[in-house]
Amino acid sequence: MKQKKSKKESFKVTFWGVRGSIPTPGKETCLYGGNTSCIEVTINDTRFILDAGSGLTRLGRELITHGPLTAHILFTHFHWDHIQGLPFFIPAYIPNNEFHFYGPPNPKNKALKQILAGQMKPPYFPVPFDIMGSKKTYTTLEPGSQFKIGLVTIQAERLNHSETTIGYRISYNDHHVAYVSDTEHPAKGLDQHVLKLAHKADLLIYDAMYTDEQYHSATSSKIGWGHSTWQEAIKIATATDTKKLVLFHHDPLHNDKTMASIERKAKKAFKNCLVAKEGLTLTLL
């Protein structure tokens, strides 16, 4: 009797939106991309979506051919550049699909559903959130919490951004992806929460919105704006024995030429480093 072959394991990360703050379409950003934060992580048959910026709309057009569809959508926080793709996410309107939403608590104690529905209320949007016909669940995550979905472990840690923001560590079969966006590094030393997320990660995706020169500029300092630099990203990657570093959440003012220059400099400082581009897929398994 022939032994049935076991299904090959897979762990892939695809970037659908890599920009911060606001979408920046145009000829000057077409190489790296102008859509805001959205990353797809697929582990075997389980799909995770990290943030729902405008890049989610492109992912939605890809997933429309898949069905019925189940996905877990993890929000770092609820600024527009991390939620603005949700109203245009076509799979959420299809009744046979199922989505599980996760996100941090907020100071006004609004329910997660209430936060997501807020941007779809008049006068901001013509269609209410409840028109989305898919099945949906909502889970609020406290910083420092950990939970499992099947054989996948997800760890949430507090990041240094406005209100409550969390980063994620997704682990499966001794492989780890750390998603650290948005955060600002401390004035001295390294953020212990970020170190915990990135410890021996196969892949660290880090908020490298600025350069050190911009961050410390005498005329237009970015200190206190809630974001970090590519130089700090390299410090974290080095301290945590990260295998591959991906710079993420690009400044909307950084065109392709600027991003290419940052990538060259970063690679000299940390060999296994690259700048996130829309459409980039990285395979861990």
ZIHU-V529680 format. One record per residue. RES is the residue in one small letter. SS is DSSP state (hx for helix, st for strand, lp for the rest). OMEGA is omega in radians with two decimals (NA if undefined). NEAR is the number of other ideal C-beta (glycine too) atoms within 12 Angstrom. Layout:
res:RES ss:SS omega:OMEGA near:NEAR
res:RES ss:SS omega:OMEGA near:NEAR
//
This chain:
res:m ss:lp omega:-3.12 near:3
res:k ss:lp omega:3.11 near:4
res:q ss:lp omega:-3.13 near:5
res:k ss:lp omega:-3.13 near:6
res:k ss:lp omega:3.09 near:6
res:s ss:lp omega:-3.12 near:7
res:k ss:lp omega:-3.12 near:8
res:k ss:lp omega:3.13 near:10
res:e ss:lp omega:3.11 near:20
res:s ss:lp omega:3.13 near:22
res:f ss:st omega:-3.06 near:32
res:k ss:st omega:3.13 near:27
res:v ss:st omega:-3.12 near:38
res:t ss:st omega:-3.11 near:35
res:f ss:st omega:3.13 near:42
res:w ss:st omega:3.07 near:39
res:g ss:st omega:-2.98 near:47
res:v ss:lp omega:-3.02 near:49
res:r ss:st omega:3.07 near:44
res:g ss:lp omega:2.96 near:44
res:s ss:lp omega:-3.05 near:33
res:i ss:lp omega:3.09 near:24
res:p ss:lp omega:-3.12 near:30
res:t ss:lp omega:3.10 near:31
res:p ss:lp omega:3.08 near:21
res:g ss:lp omega:-3.06 near:16
res:k ss:lp omega:-3.11 near:11
res:e ss:lp omega:-3.12 near:19
res:t ss:lp omega:-3.01 near:30
res:c ss:lp omega:-3.12 near:18
res:l ss:lp omega:-3.11 near:24
res:y ss:lp omega:3.08 near:38
res:g ss:lp omega:-3.09 near:38
res:g ss:lp omega:3.14 near:36
res:n ss:lp omega:-3.11 near:43
res:t ss:st omega:-2.81 near:45
res:s ss:lp omega:3.00 near:50
res:c ss:st omega:-3.13 near:52
res:i ss:st omega:3.10 near:49
res:e ss:st omega:3.07 near:41
res:v ss:st omega:3.09 near:45
res:t ss:st omega:3.11 near:34
res:i ss:st omega:-3.00 near:32
res:n ss:lp omega:-3.11 near:23
res:d ss:lp omega:-3.11 near:19
res:t ss:st omega:-3.08 near:26
res:r ss:st omega:3.04 near:35
res:f ss:st omega:3.05 near:41
res:i ss:st omega:-3.12 near:47
res:l ss:st omega:-3.11 near:48
res:d ss:lp omega:-2.99 near:52
res:a ss:lp omega:3.05 near:48
res:g ss:lp omega:-3.06 near:50
res:s ss:lp omega:3.07 near:37
res:g ss:hx omega:3.12 near:45
res:l ss:hx omega:-3.12 near:40
res:t ss:hx omega:3.09 near:29
res:r ss:hx omega:3.08 near:33
res:l ss:hx omega:3.13 near:42
res:g ss:hx omega:3.12 near:36
res:r ss:hx omega:3.08 near:17
res:e ss:hx omega:-3.05 near:24
res:l ss:hx omega:-3.11 near:31
res:i ss:lp omega:3.13 near:19
res:t ss:lp omega:3.12 near:12
res:h ss:lp omega:3.07 near:21
res:g ss:lp omega:-0.15 near:16
res:p ss:lp omega:-2.96 near:16
res:l ss:lp omega:3.01 near:33
res:t ss:st omega:3.12 near:27
res:a ss:st omega:3.09 near:38
res:h ss:st omega:-3.08 near:35
res:i ss:st omega:-3.07 near:44
res:l ss:st omega:3.12 near:42
res:f ss:lp omega:3.01 near:47
res:t ss:lp omega:3.10 near:48
res:h ss:lp omega:-2.93 near:40
res:f ss:lp omega:2.99 near:37
res:h ss:lp omega:-3.00 near:32
res:w ss:hx omega:-3.07 near:24
res:d ss:hx omega:3.11 near:42
res:h ss:hx omega:-3.14 near:46
res:i ss:lp omega:-2.92 near:38
res:q ss:lp omega:3.10 near:33
res:g ss:lp omega:-3.03 near:37
res:l ss:hx omega:3.13 near:44
res:p ss:hx omega:-3.10 near:30
res:f ss:hx omega:-3.12 near:28
res:f ss:lp omega:-2.99 near:40
res:i ss:hx omega:-3.12 near:26
res:p ss:hx omega:-3.13 near:37
res:a ss:hx omega:-3.14 near:38
res:y ss:hx omega:-3.05 near:26
res:i ss:lp omega:-3.01 near:25
res:p ss:lp omega:-3.08 near:17
res:n ss:lp omega:-3.12 near:16
res:n ss:lp omega:-3.08 near:27
res:e ss:st omega:-3.12 near:23
res:f ss:st omega:3.12 near:39
res:h ss:st omega:-3.08 near:29
res:f ss:st omega:3.13 near:37
res:y ss:st omega:3.10 near:34
res:g ss:st omega:-3.08 near:40
res:p ss:st omega:3.02 near:35
res:p ss:lp omega:3.12 near:28
res:n ss:lp omega:-3.00 near:25
res:p ss:lp omega:-3.13 near:12
res:k ss:lp omega:3.08 near:12
res:n ss:lp omega:3.05 near:11
res:k ss:lp omega:3.08 near:20
res:a ss:lp omega:-3.11 near:18
res:l ss:hx omega:3.11 near:30
res:k ss:hx omega:-3.13 near:22
res:q ss:hx omega:3.12 near:21
res:i ss:hx omega:-3.11 near:33
res:l ss:hx omega:-3.13 near:36
res:a ss:hx omega:-3.04 near:27
res:g ss:hx omega:-3.10 near:24
res:q ss:lp omega:-3.13 near:26
res:m ss:lp omega:3.09 near:27
res:k ss:lp omega:3.03 near:17
res:p ss:lp omega:0.08 near:12
res:p ss:lp omega:-3.02 near:7
res:y ss:lp omega:-3.03 near:16
res:f ss:lp omega:-3.03 near:20
res:p ss:lp omega:-3.06 near:11
res:v ss:lp omega:-3.13 near:19
res:p ss:lp omega:-3.10 near:18
res:f ss:hx omega:-3.07 near:31
res:d ss:hx omega:3.05 near:16
res:i ss:hx omega:3.10 near:16
res:m ss:lp omega:-2.98 near:29
res:g ss:lp omega:-3.13 near:18
res:s ss:lp omega:3.04 near:30
res:k ss:st omega:-3.06 near:21
res:k ss:st omega:2.99 near:30
res:t ss:st omega:-3.03 near:18
res:y ss:st omega:-3.13 near:24
res:t ss:st omega:3.05 near:25
res:t ss:st omega:-3.09 near:28
res:l ss:st omega:3.04 near:32
res:e ss:lp omega:3.04 near:19
res:p ss:lp omega:-3.10 near:27
res:g ss:lp omega:-3.11 near:21
res:s ss:lp omega:3.12 near:22
res:q ss:st omega:3.11 near:21
res:f ss:st omega:-3.10 near:23
res:k ss:st omega:2.96 near:16
res:i ss:st omega:-3.01 near:26
res:g ss:lp omega:3.14 near:19
res:l ss:lp omega:-3.12 near:18
res:v ss:st omega:3.09 near:30
res:t ss:st omega:3.14 near:23
res:i ss:st omega:-3.13 near:35
res:q ss:st omega:3.13 near:32
res:a ss:st omega:3.12 near:37
res:e ss:st omega:-3.12 near:33
res:r ss:st omega:3.03 near:29
res:l ss:st omega:-3.08 near:39
res:n ss:lp omega:-3.13 near:34
res:h ss:lp omega:-3.13 near:35
res:s ss:lp omega:-3.08 near:21
res:e ss:lp omega:3.14 near:25
res:t ss:lp omega:3.12 near:31
res:t ss:st omega:3.14 near:38
res:i ss:st omega:2.98 near:43
res:g ss:st omega:-3.05 near:47
res:y ss:st omega:2.95 near:49
res:r ss:st omega:-3.12 near:41
res:i ss:st omega:-3.01 near:45
res:s ss:st omega:3.06 near:32
res:y ss:st omega:3.04 near:29
res:n ss:lp omega:3.11 near:18
res:d ss:lp omega:3.00 near:14
res:h ss:st omega:-2.99 near:30
res:h ss:st omega:2.99 near:36
res:v ss:st omega:3.08 near:46
res:a ss:st omega:-3.14 near:47
res:y ss:st omega:-3.02 near:47
res:v ss:st omega:3.13 near:54
res:s ss:lp omega:0.12 near:51
res:d ss:lp omega:3.11 near:42
res:t ss:lp omega:3.06 near:42
res:e ss:lp omega:-3.10 near:31
res:h ss:lp omega:3.11 near:41
res:p ss:lp omega:-3.14 near:19
res:a ss:lp omega:3.10 near:13
res:k ss:lp omega:3.10 near:8
res:g ss:lp omega:-3.10 near:13
res:l ss:lp omega:-3.11 near:28
res:d ss:lp omega:-3.08 near:31
res:q ss:hx omega:3.10 near:20
res:h ss:hx omega:3.12 near:30
res:v ss:hx omega:3.09 near:43
res:l ss:hx omega:3.13 near:31
res:k ss:hx omega:3.12 near:29
res:l ss:hx omega:-2.99 near:43
res:a ss:hx omega:-3.03 near:43
res:h ss:lp omega:3.11 near:25
res:k ss:lp omega:3.14 near:23
res:a ss:lp omega:2.98 near:38
res:d ss:lp omega:-3.09 near:34
res:l ss:st omega:3.05 near:44
res:l ss:st omega:3.07 near:47
res:i ss:st omega:-2.91 near:49
res:y ss:st omega:3.09 near:51
res:d ss:st omega:-3.14 near:51
res:a ss:lp omega:-3.01 near:48
res:m ss:lp omega:-3.05 near:44
res:y ss:st omega:2.90 near:37
res:t ss:lp omega:3.09 near:29
res:d ss:hx omega:-3.13 near:25
res:e ss:hx omega:3.11 near:19
res:q ss:hx omega:-3.08 near:26
res:y ss:hx omega:-3.07 near:28
res:h ss:lp omega:-3.08 near:19
res:s ss:lp omega:-3.14 near:15
res:a ss:lp omega:-3.07 near:10
res:t ss:lp omega:-3.10 near:8
res:s ss:lp omega:-3.10 near:14
res:s ss:lp omega:3.09 near:14
res:k ss:lp omega:3.11 near:28
res:i ss:lp omega:-3.13 near:21
res:g ss:lp omega:-3.12 near:14
res:w ss:lp omega:3.04 near:26
res:g ss:lp omega:-3.14 near:28
res:h ss:lp omega:-3.03 near:39
res:s ss:lp omega:-3.06 near:41
res:t ss:st omega:3.12 near:34
res:w ss:hx omega:3.10 near:45
res:q ss:hx omega:3.08 near:29
res:e ss:hx omega:3.09 near:42
res:a ss:hx omega:-3.13 near:48
res:i ss:hx omega:3.07 near:34
res:k ss:hx omega:3.13 near:30
res:i ss:hx omega:-3.12 near:41
res:a ss:hx omega:-3.14 near:40
res:t ss:hx omega:-3.09 near:22
res:a ss:hx omega:-3.05 near:25
res:t ss:lp omega:-3.10 near:32
res:d ss:lp omega:3.08 near:20
res:t ss:lp omega:-3.12 near:34
res:k ss:lp omega:-3.12 near:25
res:k ss:st omega:-3.14 near:33
res:l ss:st omega:3.07 near:42
res:v ss:st omega:3.11 near:44
res:l ss:st omega:-2.89 near:49
res:f ss:st omega:3.08 near:53
res:h ss:lp omega:-3.03 near:55
res:h ss:st omega:3.07 near:47
res:d ss:lp omega:3.12 near:38
res:p ss:lp omega:3.11 near:30
res:l ss:lp omega:-3.14 near:22
res:h ss:lp omega:3.13 near:33
res:n ss:lp omega:-3.09 near:23
res:d ss:hx omega:3.14 near:25
res:k ss:hx omega:3.12 near:17
res:t ss:hx omega:-3.13 near:28
res:m ss:hx omega:3.12 near:38
res:a ss:hx omega:3.11 near:22
res:s ss:hx omega:3.10 near:19
res:i ss:hx omega:-3.12 near:36
res:e ss:hx omega:3.13 near:29
res:r ss:hx omega:-3.12 near:17
res:k ss:hx omega:-3.12 near:24
res:a ss:hx omega:3.14 near:33
res:k ss:hx omega:3.10 near:20
res:k ss:hx omega:-3.11 near:14
res:a ss:hx omega:-3.14 near:24
res:f ss:lp omega:-2.95 near:32
res:k ss:lp omega:-3.06 near:15
res:n ss:lp omega:-3.10 near:21
res:c ss:st omega:3.04 near:33
res:l ss:st omega:3.10 near:32
res:v ss:st omega:-3.12 near:38
res:a ss:lp omega:3.04 near:49
res:k ss:lp omega:3.04 near:30
res:e ss:lp omega:-3.14 near:37
res:g ss:lp omega:3.12 near:23
res:l ss:lp omega:3.04 near:28
res:t ss:st omega:3.09 near:22
res:l ss:st omega:-3.07 near:30
res:t ss:st omega:3.09 near:20
res:l ss:lp omega:3.13 near:27
res:l ss:lp omega:NA near:21
//
